[in-house]
Amino acid sequence: MEWLKISTSTELVRIQTDDIAFIAADGNYSDVYLTNGRPHKMTFKLHFFDEMLHCLTDQMFIRVGKSLIVNTNYIYIINVANQDLVLSGNRLKADFKLKASKEALKQLKALMEKEDRK
């Protein structure tokens, strides 16, 4: 288990990586959605989180398109035709149904299929 530590001028936020379901871009901000269903608005763009998450030992996060980073441990359904990505799992209080571009979902689907073959 790893911790993501995010420091701003006014606060320090420590989040266990297993507790992050996904991170969504919101203009100059990002919403970190936790497994308990609560979002935490952060004053960083998604690119900041993308770089931080790549430094972790456990590479469980993947960027999906321009506005979304998901925890691959919670990916349940990738529906390219409907542009749906459903996150589910025992740790999640509720399922998350997210929208993403067809191209981003195609790439994610291919990557997940490739990883499952290893």
Secondary structure, 3 states (H helix, E strand, C coil): CCEEEEECCCCEEEEEHHHEEEEEEECCEEEEEECCCCEEEECCCHHHHHHHHHCCCCCCEEEECCCEEEEHHHEEEEECCCCEEEECCCCCCCCEEEECCHHHHHHHHHHHHHHHHC
